[in-house]
Amino acid sequence: MIRTIDAVKAFDTIYVISQGGPGTASETINLYLYLQAFAFYNVGNASAVVVVFFIIILALALLLLHVRERTKWT
């Protein structure tokens, strides 16, 4: 679960190397949120996407916890 969360927050490496370019080829959701909120000042859209992103991460974490509970070693 920790590795999954680490994979989702891959913002800094992509921003430093290519800033999401060329175009939007390497743009992740984290970079999209940053650009919407702070570069384009579209805070409403960015906050709505953050809420959806949080729900997706929460559902993924709950799914991983459920699978972990079912596959315990006995």
C-alpha positions in Angstrom: 0.0 0.0 0.0 2.9 2.4 0.8 4.4 1.7 -2.6 1.1 2.4 -4.3 0.8 5.8 -2.6 4.4 6.6 -3.5 3.6 5.9 -7.2 0.6 8.2 -7.1 2.6 11.2 -5.8 5.2 11.3 -8.6 5.1 15.1 -9.0 8.5 16.5 -8.3 10.5 14.3 -10.6 8.3 15.0 -13.6 8.0 18.7 -12.9 11.8 19.1 -12.5 12.7 17.1 -15.6 10.0 18.1 -18.2 7.3 20.2 -16.5 4.7 17.9 -18.0 5.9 18.3 -21.6 6.2 18.0 -24.4 2.7 19.3 -24.5 0.9 17.1 -22.0 2.7 13.9 -22.8 4.0 13.2 -19.3 1.4 15.2 -17.3 0.1 13.4 -14.2 -2.9 14.3 -12.2 -0.7 15.9 -9.6 0.9 18.2 -12.2 -2.5 18.9 -13.7 -3.8 20.0 -10.3 -0.8 22.2 -9.8 -1.1 23.9 -13.1 -4.9 24.4 -12.8 -4.6 25.9 -9.3 -1.5 28.0 -9.4 -0.6 28.6 -13.1 -4.0 29.2 -14.6 -5.7 30.3 -11.3 -8.6 27.9 -11.9 -9.0 27.0 -8.2 -12.6 25.7 -8.5 -11.8 23.1 -11.1 -8.6 22.1 -9.2 -10.5 21.6 -6.0 -13.2 19.5 -7.6 -10.5 17.3 -9.2 -8.8 17.0 -5.8 -11.9 15.7 -4.2 -12.4 13.1 -6.9 -8.7 12.2 -6.7 -9.0 11.8 -2.9 -12.0 9.5 -3.3 -10.1 7.3 -5.8 -7.1 7.0 -3.5 -9.3 6.2 -0.5 -11.2 3.5 -2.5 -7.9 2.1 -3.6 -6.5 2.0 -0.1 -9.6 0.4 1.3 -9.5 -2.2 -1.5 -5.8 -3.0 -0.7 -6.6 -3.3 3.0 -9.5 -5.7 2.2 -7.3 -7.9 0.0 -4.6 -7.9 2.7 -7.1 -9.0 5.4 -8.4 -11.8 3.2 -4.9 -13.2 2.3 -3.5 -13.4 5.8 -1.2 -16.3 6.5 -2.7 -18.8 9.0 
